[in-house]
Amino acid sequence: MKLADIQIEQLNRTKKHAHLTDTEIMTLVDETNMYEGVGRMFIFQSKEAIHNQLLEKQQIAKKKLKN
């Protein structure tokens, strides 16, 4: 039971983090250079691509919370 509670808490944290990051990103100008951290390196991404990734993270967390 404790394990399930920990997983639910972690998913809620992930969802909240993605939402807060997305709201901050959306306030930036469209031409802003953005980079996604992958391992030890950073990859140049468009604002729209990062926005879509954050939305997908939120959706995945919601689906897992339903289960």
N, C-alpha and C positions, 0 to 999 in steps of 0.2 A: 504494500500500500504506500509506503514511504517513497519507493522508487517511482511510482506513478505520479505522486505529488511533485517530486523533484523534476520529472520530465515535463509536467504541465507548467510548472513555474519557469523552466528554461524556455519552453516554447512561447510563453507570454512575454518573456524578456526579449527574445529574438524578434517577435512581432512588433513590440514597442520600439525597439532599437531601429528596425527597418523603417517604421513609420516616421520616427523623429528625424532620421537621416534624410528621408525622402522630402519631408516638409522643408528642411533646410536647403536641400539641393534645388528645390523648385523656386526658391527666392533668388537664386543666382541668375545672372545674364546667360542667355543661350550660348554665347561664344566662349564661356569660361572653360578653360582646359581642366579636364577631370581625368583622374587615374584610378584604376581599380587595383587593389593589392592582391597579388597572386603569389603565394609563397614568399620568396625573398625579392621579388621584382614587382614593378608596377606597369600596368598596360594602359595605354591611352584609350579612353572610351568617350563616346559622345554623351551628352547629358541625358538624352532620350534612352540610350542603352542602359545606363545606370539606373534611371528611373524605372524602366521595365524590370530590371533584375530585382530591385527592391520591392516592387509590387508583387512579383512572383514569390519572393521570400515570405511576404505577408500571407499570400494565398495558401502556400504550402503549410505554414504554421497553423492557419485556421482549419485546414482540412485535418491535420494531425490532431488538433485539439478536439474536433468533433468525434474522432475515433476514440 
